[in-house]
Each structure stands twice: as C-alpha cells, then as structure tokens.
Amino acid sequence: MKITIYEVAKRAGVSISTASKALNDKKDVGESTKQRVREIAKELSYEPSHFARALARRKTDNIGVITVRYYKEPMITNPFYAKIMEGIEEELINNNLNLLNNILRKEQMDSLDIPKMVKEKNVDGIILLGHMPEPFVRMVSDKGLPVVMIDNYFDNANISTVIADNIGGAFYAVEYIIRTGHKKIAYLAGLPERYSFKQREQGFRQAMKKYNLPIDERFVIFNEKDDQTLDWTKKILSYETKPDAIFCCNDITALLAINMLKDSGLRVPDDVSVMGFDNIDIAEHFIPSISTVDLKKQDMGIIAARKLINTINQKDTAIENIVFPTTLIIRDSTKK
C-alpha cells in the first residue's frame, strides 16, 4: 500500500499542511520540524505524487511542443526537425521534465484551433516548432504561457526565437557556386510562406547581386502546390536556357533535384552543380554526396528548451532572437 502524506503527518505529529510545507522547504516551517518530517518520510519510503507536487507548486512539469502537418508525412519525420527534437528531448530529460507533443493538421491551424493542452494549461510552456502563421502564433502566446519559436520569426512578436543564419548561409553557398564558374543559378524551394525559405532566397539574391549576375526569375521556383513528386522541379529544364547550378532550400529538395537531373540524362556536377542546406545525415551518404550548409540542429533544440525552462523559472525572462551560425560543407554535388 502506497504511503500518503497523511501517514507522514500523523507520525510526525503535525498537520497535513505543515508536512507538505516541510517537504517543499517552505519558509514558514521551522528547521527542526522540516528535519523531523523529512526523516519520517524517508523512513516510510514516502514518495509524493507528481500531480500533488505540481498542484502545490502550480506547475505541471510538462513542456508542450506544437508542430503542423503540412505534408502527407508528419513534419517531425523530416530529418531537420527530428534532430531539433532530439535536442529538445535531451534538455527536458536533463531537467526531469515531460514532453507533450501536439501535431496539428493545417486546417486546424488555419482555423485558429488552439490545442487543448494550451487552453487548459496542462503544460508550463510551449515550443512552436517550424512554420506557423502569425495569427496562430499570437493566439497561442496570448494564452499566457511562456512560448519559444524555432525556425520561425515575426517582427514585434514579443516571443523568443531560435533560428539559423539563413541569409548568411545561403549567401556563402551561392557565392561558392559563383566562384567555381557558374553564372546561371536557380533557386528551388518548398512552401513559399516558410520564413527560412524566404530568408534563403534573400541570401541567394544578395550573392547574385554582389557578383552582378542576372537572375532569371523563371529559375526561382517554389513548390506552391505541395507536389510530392519530381514534377515541380522539372519546370527548371522546360526552358531553352538551362541553369548550370541549382541552389536548393534544403537537402531534401537537393535530393529531388539530383534525381530529376539524373532522370533527364544530366550529370551532377559535370552538367549541373547542386547545393543543399541543413546537412541532414543522408546528404553525406547520397550519390553524389551533397554540398550543403551545416547548422547545429540538435543544439538549436537544446537552447530553445533551455530558454523556455529559464523563462518558466523566471531566471531569464528577456525576449531574445537567437541566431545560430552556419558552415559551408563542400562535397561531390558541386564543382570544385
């Protein structure tokens, strides 16, 4: 039979309230009483219930992570976000906290359907992982829980964010492509509303401008219809003028682009160089191995979770925009 705080209080000769305060180290209980209650609790092998402890501290010890399912497969199966989740999980484990993961359908988010765990405050704080539109983010934030965003950003959002240096990473990637002799460079990206994809487009345009290279706007293509096949990438080869290099918004798109080029009888990088972004694990082992932009995805998750925990505990309540640096990695998919 599980020992309750009632038995501890009875054995110590104090009220249940005093026993609870003693075990929670409250200031209005004397040190001798605290010591006696702790010794008796230890002797009886008393373990306070998580629910009771959370109720007493007005905390749940739960952290919520919200993602949105834009594609047929859950976003969390994307290797980029999976690595970030590893970091979040690691930091929560180190702090003895629980993870509640809530995956929304796009329709739920568009209709501003706030998850139950937010409305009922079954969590102490929320991490918003990946792209979500501003009205949804603000509605979640307005519920009064601490919030941190990863891979998303809004001006004047009053929410801490953790993002990559997307513009800088893209700029240096495209600059490398230009310096290796390419002039007709395309940009392939996923959903156009994604903050990171738009920033990477900015980096692409800045590099082209620096080297006075014209941008063929037909070569700037977003996957607006969420096409899961190679068809949307083939548009790049439908024109008489063909690109000699393709900068992709991420490594998944780079894989698609390389397969599309192979299917069209073109060699990578001999005919067309391909550059990715994110440095997911498969990029190194694909044939050809993919040149890409590396960022510390797991560290992004760790820092985001740590920032949220510190905000919850009121150790660090400042609003921050934390930008992770990027590193260019050259492999076999680009000319050297």
C-alpha positions in Angstrom: 0.0 0.0 0.0 1.4 3.4 -1.0 2.2 5.7 1.9 0.4 9.0 1.7 1.3 12.4 3.2 -1.5 11.7 5.8 0.6 8.9 7.4 3.8 11.1 7.4 1.9 14.0 9.1 0.3 11.6 11.6 3.7 10.0 12.6 5.3 13.5 12.8 2.5 14.9 14.9 1.8 17.8 12.6 -1.0 18.8 10.2 -1.0 17.6 6.6 -0.4 21.2 5.5 2.6 21.5 7.8 4.0 18.2 6.5 3.5 19.3 2.9 5.2 22.7 3.6 8.1 20.9 5.3 8.7 18.6 2.4 8.6 21.6 0.0 11.0 23.6 2.1 8.6 26.5 2.8 10.0 29.3 5.0 7.1 29.3 7.4 8.0 25.9 8.9 10.8 25.6 11.4 14.0 23.8 10.5 13.6 21.2 13.3 10.1 20.4 12.0 11.4 20.1 8.5 14.1 17.8 9.6 11.7 15.5 11.5 9.2 15.3 8.7 11.9 14.5 6.2 13.3 11.8 8.3 9.9 10.2 8.8 9.1 10.5 5.1 12.4 8.7 4.3 11.7 6.1 6.9 8.3 5.4 5.5 9.6 5.5 1.9 7.1 8.2 1.1 7.0 9.4 -2.5 4.9 12.5 -3.3 2.6 12.1 -6.3 3.6 14.1 -9.3 0.1 15.6 -9.5 0.1 16.7 -5.9 3.6 18.2 -6.2 2.7 20.0 -9.3 -0.5 21.3 -7.8 1.4 22.6 -4.8 4.0 24.4 -6.9 1.4 25.4 -9.5 3.5 23.7 -12.2 2.8 20.6 -14.3 6.5 19.8 -15.2 5.2 19.4 -18.7 6.5 21.1 -21.8 4.4 21.2 -24.9 5.8 21.1 -28.5 3.4 22.0 -31.3 4.1 21.1 -34.9 1.9 21.3 -38.0 1.3 18.5 -40.6 1.7 20.3 -43.9 2.5 17.2 -45.9 1.3 13.6 -46.1 4.0 12.6 -43.6 4.2 14.3 -40.2 6.7 17.2 -40.2 8.5 15.5 -37.3 9.7 12.8 -39.8 11.7 15.5 -41.6 15.4 14.8 -40.6 15.9 18.5 -39.9 13.2 18.8 -37.4 13.9 15.3 -36.0 17.4 16.5 -35.0 15.9 19.6 -33.3 13.5 17.4 -31.4 16.4 15.3 -30.2 17.9 18.4 -28.6 14.6 19.4 -27.0 14.2 15.9 -25.5 17.8 15.9 -24.2 17.3 19.2 -22.4 13.9 18.1 -20.9 15.4 14.8 -19.7 18.2 16.7 -18.1 15.7 18.8 -16.2 13.4 15.9 -15.3 10.5 17.4 -17.4 7.9 15.7 -19.5 7.3 16.3 -23.2 3.8 16.6 -24.7 3.8 16.7 -28.5 0.8 18.1 -30.3 0.6 17.7 -34.1 -2.0 19.9 -35.8 -3.5 19.5 -39.2 -3.0 22.5 -41.4 -6.8 23.0 -41.3 -6.8 23.2 -37.5 -4.1 25.9 -37.6 -5.8 27.9 -40.4 -9.0 28.0 -38.3 -7.0 29.1 -35.2 -7.9 25.9 -33.4 -5.8 26.2 -30.2 -4.6 22.8 -28.8 -6.3 21.6 -25.7 -3.1 21.5 -23.7 -2.7 25.2 -24.3 -6.3 26.2 -23.5 -6.4 24.1 -20.3 -2.7 25.0 -19.4 -1.7 21.4 -19.0 1.9 22.5 -19.8 4.2 25.1 -18.2 5.4 26.4 -21.6 5.2 25.9 -25.3 7.7 25.4 -28.1 6.4 26.2 -31.6 8.5 24.1 -34.0 8.5 25.1 -37.7 6.4 27.5 -39.8 3.1 28.7 -38.3 1.3 31.9 -39.4 1.4 35.0 -37.3 -2.3 35.0 -36.2 -2.0 31.4 -34.8 1.3 32.2 -33.0 -0.1 35.3 -31.4 -3.2 33.5 -30.3 -1.1 30.8 -28.6 1.1 33.5 -27.0 -2.0 35.4 -25.7 -3.0 32.4 -23.6 -0.4 33.5 -21.0 2.1 30.6 -21.2 5.8 31.2 -22.0 6.5 30.5 -25.7 9.6 30.0 -27.7 9.6 29.6 -31.5 12.1 27.5 -33.6 12.7 28.1 -37.3 10.1 30.9 -37.4 10.1 34.7 -36.8 7.9 37.7 -36.8 8.7 41.4 -36.2 7.4 42.7 -32.9 6.2 39.2 -31.9 7.4 39.6 -28.3 8.4 35.9 -28.4 11.9 34.5 -28.1 13.0 32.7 -31.3 15.8 30.3 -32.3 16.7 30.4 -35.9 19.6 29.7 -38.3 21.6 32.4 -40.1 19.6 31.6 -43.2 20.6 34.7 -45.2 24.3 34.3 -44.4 24.4 30.6 -45.0 22.6 31.0 -48.4 24.8 33.9 -49.4 28.1 32.0 -48.8 26.7 28.9 -50.5 25.7 30.8 -53.7 29.0 32.7 -53.6 30.9 29.4 -53.7 28.8 28.3 -56.6 29.6 31.6 -58.4 33.3 31.4 -57.7 33.5 28.0 -59.2 32.4 29.4 -62.6 28.6 29.2 -62.5 26.5 32.1 -63.8 23.0 30.7 -64.5 21.9 29.7 -61.0 18.4 28.6 -60.0 16.8 28.5 -56.6 14.4 25.7 -55.7 12.3 26.0 -52.5 9.4 24.4 -50.8 6.3 26.2 -49.5 6.7 30.0 -50.2 5.4 31.1 -46.8 8.2 29.4 -44.9 10.3 32.0 -43.1 13.6 30.1 -43.6 13.0 29.5 -47.3 12.3 33.2 -47.9 15.4 34.2 -46.0 17.5 31.7 -48.0 16.1 33.3 -51.2 17.3 36.7 -49.9 20.8 35.3 -49.4 20.7 33.8 -52.9 19.7 37.2 -54.4 22.3 39.1 -52.4 25.1 36.9 -53.7 23.9 37.2 -57.3 23.7 41.0 -56.9 27.2 41.2 -55.4 28.7 39.5 -58.4 26.5 41.4 -60.9 24.8 38.2 -62.2 21.3 38.5 -63.6 18.6 36.3 -62.0 16.3 34.5 -64.4 13.0 34.7 -62.4 11.8 31.6 -64.1 14.6 29.8 -62.2 13.2 30.9 -58.8 10.6 28.2 -58.2 8.6 27.4 -55.0 6.7 24.2 -54.5 3.4 26.1 -54.0 1.1 23.1 -54.5 2.9 20.8 -52.2 3.8 18.4 -55.0 5.4 15.3 -53.5 6.7 14.1 -57.0 9.7 15.4 -59.1 7.3 17.2 -61.5 7.6 20.6 -59.9 11.4 20.5 -60.2 11.3 19.6 -63.9 10.0 23.1 -64.7 13.6 24.3 -64.5 14.5 22.2 -67.5 11.5 23.2 -69.6 13.1 26.4 -71.0 15.6 26.7 -73.8 18.1 28.2 -71.4 19.1 25.8 -68.7 20.7 26.6 -65.3 24.3 25.4 -64.7 23.7 25.2 -61.0 20.8 24.8 -58.6 20.8 26.1 -55.0 18.1 24.3 -53.0 16.3 25.5 -49.9 17.2 22.3 -48.1 18.8 18.9 -48.6 15.5 17.1 -49.2 14.9 19.4 -52.2 18.5 18.8 -53.3 17.9 15.1 -53.4 14.8 15.6 -55.5 16.8 17.9 -57.8 19.6 15.4 -58.3 17.2 12.6 -59.1 15.3 14.9 -61.5 18.5 15.8 -63.3 19.6 12.1 -63.5 16.2 11.2 -64.9 16.7 13.9 -67.6 20.1 12.5 -68.6 22.2 15.2 -66.9 25.2 14.6 -64.7 25.8 16.1 -61.3 28.1 18.1 -61.0 29.5 17.8 -64.6 26.4 19.3 -66.2 24.7 21.0 -63.3 26.0 21.6 -59.8 23.6 21.2 -56.9 23.9 22.8 -53.4 21.6 21.9 -50.4 21.0 23.4 -46.9 20.7 21.8 -43.4 23.3 19.0 -43.7 21.0 16.1 -42.8 22.6 12.8 -42.3 21.7 11.3 -45.7 23.4 14.2 -47.5 26.9 12.8 -46.8 25.9 9.3 -48.0 23.9 10.1 -51.1 25.5 9.6 -54.5 26.8 12.1 -55.3 27.3 13.3 -51.7 25.6 16.7 -51.4 27.4 20.0 -50.8 25.4 21.8 -48.2 25.2 24.3 -45.4 25.6 22.9 -41.9 23.8 24.1 -38.8 23.8 22.7 -35.3 20.2 21.4 -35.3 20.4 19.5 -32.1 21.9 22.5 -30.3 19.0 24.6 -31.6 16.6 22.3 -29.8 18.7 22.3 -26.6 19.0 26.1 -26.5 15.3 26.6 -27.3 14.2 24.3 -24.5 16.7 25.8 -22.1 15.5 29.3 -22.9 11.9 28.2 -22.2 12.8 26.5 -18.9 14.6 29.6 -17.7 11.7 31.7 -18.7 9.3 29.5 -16.8 11.5 29.6 -13.7 11.9 33.3 -14.1 15.7 33.0 -14.4 15.8 34.7 -17.8 12.7 36.5 -19.0 14.3 38.6 -21.7 12.9 38.3 -25.2 15.8 37.1 -27.5 16.3 36.3 -31.1 19.0 33.6 -31.0 20.7 33.1 -34.4 22.8 30.0 -35.0 25.8 30.4 -37.3 26.2 28.2 -40.4 29.1 26.4 -42.0 29.6 25.6 -45.7 30.4 22.0 -46.5 31.6 21.1 -49.9 31.1 17.6 -51.2 30.7 15.9 -54.6 27.5 17.5 -55.9 29.2 20.8 -56.8 32.2 21.5 -59.0 35.4 22.3 -57.1 
